[in-house]
Amino acid sequence: MENYREWLINKGFGSNTAADYNKFIEKKFKLYLHTLLLSIEEFEHEQLMQYIRHRKAEGVGAKTINLELKKISYYLDFKGLPNVAEPIRLKGVQRRIPHDLFTEKQLDNIYQKFPESKNHWTHENTLKTYHLILGLRIYQGLQEQELAKLEINHLQLDKGKIYVPATKRTNKRILDLNPFKYCHCTNIF
C-alpha cells in the first residue's frame, strides 16, 4: 500500500514538495486531529472551519492557511474521503502582479538589435544560437527550464514547429514558429 508521499509523487509532485506535504500532515495536521480526539474519517466541514479559526488565532496568515488547506485537500483525496477542504480558500491574500515589464515594441527592438552586440570574440554560430534562444524567450515565452530540455530533434523546421518537453511546472506542447523571426537563424543546424 502506497503512502501519502509516494501517492503525491505518482501524481506528479516533486520529491521535495511531496516530503513537505507529508511532513505537514504527519507533524501538524495529525497532531491537531489527535488533540481534538478525531480521526481523519470524522473530519468534516465544521472541523475544517474550527482548524482555520485555530490557525488564525495562532497568528498564521491567510496565504499560509490556504497552502495548508491545499495540503489537507490532497490528503483527503489520498484517503478517498469527502474533500471538504478543496473548495475552501481564505480571501485577502495579496498577489504580486508583475510590473515594469517590457512592451512588445521594446522586446522586438531587443531581438532586432541583438546581432549588433557581436564583438571580435564572439563566434558567428554562437551569436546565431543565442539569437535563436532569445527569440524563443521573447516570441514563444519559453522559460529557462524548458530551454534547458530542448534538443536539436525537437525542432521541426520543415513544418515550422518546435516540440517543447514538459517540465515540473509546464506541460509538453508543440508551438508554431513564426518564420520571419527565425529564418536567418536556421543555418546553424
Secondary structure, DSSP 8 states (H G I E B T S, - for coil): ---HHHHHHHTT--HHHHHHHHHHIIIIIHHHHHHTT--GGG--HHHHHHHHHHHHHTT--HHHHHHHHHHHHHHHHHHT---SSTT---S--------S---HHHHHHHHHHGGGG--TTS-HHHHHHHHHHHHHHHHH---HHHHHH--GGGEETTTTEEEE---SSS--EEEE--HHHHGGGGGG-
